[in-house]
Amino acid sequence: MATQAAMPHGRRRRHGTTERQHHSPLGFLLPAVLAVTAGIWAASVLRFQDGGIADGAQWLVGILCAVVLGALAFGLGRIQHRLPRELRAASYGALTGATIGFLTSLAGGSVLRSAGIGLACGLATGLAMFYAFYVRE
């Protein structure tokens, strides 16, 4: 009885071709939403710590946090298909862990607490992403 070989169904580029990749709107929207969320979180954490009305320094920290996270998430989204799944999962875990650790330190946590929470969140995200990439590829 003849059987059919399973073929990968993902998009493959031939070597030597210079096809232009078309990016979906989700590739722009997801980093922007993450950046705005983290920026508002950072500004509000500083506002609640200091009390009173929001001043320029709190908004500046929020905007800088949003710009840096948005740029890193956007850049990682652009190069993720060139990375092996282990490195890709570790990159997402490192970005998540660094962001959560930074936001925890803004909230007044000690260095050890911020590093521990960031490391735990980064490891959990890295393992979840590795599982997702391993199952899908």
C-alpha positions in Angstrom: 0.0 0.0 0.0 1.4 3.4 -1.0 1.7 6.1 1.6 2.2 9.8 1.2 5.2 11.5 2.8 4.5 14.4 5.1 5.7 17.6 3.7 6.3 20.8 5.7 3.6 23.3 5.1 5.4 26.4 6.2 6.7 29.1 3.8 10.1 28.3 2.4 12.3 30.7 0.5 14.5 29.4 -2.2 18.2 30.2 -1.8 19.3 33.0 -4.1 15.9 34.6 -4.5 15.3 38.1 -3.4 11.6 38.0 -2.7 10.2 40.8 -0.7 8.4 39.8 2.4 5.0 41.3 3.1 4.4 41.9 6.8 1.0 41.7 8.3 -0.5 44.6 10.4 -0.2 42.4 13.4 3.6 42.7 13.1 3.3 46.4 13.7 0.3 46.4 16.0 1.4 43.9 18.6 4.7 45.6 19.5 2.9 48.9 19.6 0.3 47.6 22.0 2.9 46.0 24.2 4.9 49.2 24.3 2.0 51.5 25.1 0.9 49.1 27.9 4.4 49.0 29.4 4.8 52.7 29.1 1.5 53.5 30.8 2.4 50.9 33.5 5.8 52.5 34.2 4.3 56.0 34.4 1.4 54.9 36.6 3.7 53.0 39.0 5.9 56.1 39.4 2.8 58.3 39.9 1.3 56.1 42.6 4.7 55.9 44.4 5.2 59.6 44.5 1.5 60.5 44.9 -0.1 63.6 43.6 -0.5 64.6 40.0 1.6 63.2 37.1 4.6 65.3 36.3 6.9 65.4 33.3 9.5 63.0 34.7 7.0 60.2 35.2 5.7 60.6 31.7 9.3 60.8 30.3 10.1 57.4 32.0 6.9 56.0 30.6 7.6 57.2 27.1 11.2 56.0 27.1 10.1 52.6 28.4 7.5 52.4 25.6 10.0 53.4 22.9 12.7 51.0 24.0 10.3 48.0 24.4 8.5 48.8 21.2 11.8 49.0 19.2 13.1 45.8 20.7 9.9 43.9 20.2 9.6 45.2 16.6 13.2 44.2 15.9 12.8 40.8 17.3 9.6 40.2 15.3 11.5 41.1 12.1 14.4 38.7 12.7 12.6 35.9 14.5 12.3 33.7 11.4 16.1 33.6 10.9 16.7 32.3 14.4 16.6 28.7 15.4 13.7 27.9 17.7 15.8 27.6 20.8 17.4 31.0 20.3 14.0 32.5 19.3 12.4 31.3 22.5 15.3 32.5 24.6 15.0 35.9 23.0 11.4 36.2 23.8 12.1 35.0 27.3 14.9 37.5 27.8 12.8 40.4 26.5 9.9 39.5 28.8 12.1 38.9 31.8 14.0 42.2 31.4 10.7 44.2 31.0 9.0 42.6 34.0 12.2 43.0 36.1 12.5 46.7 35.1 8.8 47.4 35.9 9.2 45.6 39.2 12.2 47.7 40.1 10.2 50.8 39.3 7.6 49.7 41.8 10.1 49.8 44.6 11.2 46.2 44.7 14.7 45.3 45.8 17.3 44.3 43.2 17.1 40.7 44.3 13.3 40.7 44.1 13.2 42.4 40.7 15.8 40.0 39.3 14.0 37.0 40.7 10.6 38.0 39.4 12.1 38.9 36.0 14.0 35.6 35.8 10.9 33.6 36.7 8.8 35.4 34.1 11.5 35.1 31.5 12.0 31.4 32.1 8.3 30.7 32.0 7.9 32.7 28.8 10.9 31.1 27.2 9.7 27.6 28.0 6.2 28.4 26.8 7.5 29.9 23.5 9.8 26.9 23.0 6.9 24.6 23.4 4.8 26.6 21.0 7.6 26.8 18.4 8.4 23.1 18.8 4.8 22.0 18.3 4.2 24.3 15.3 7.4 23.6 13.3 
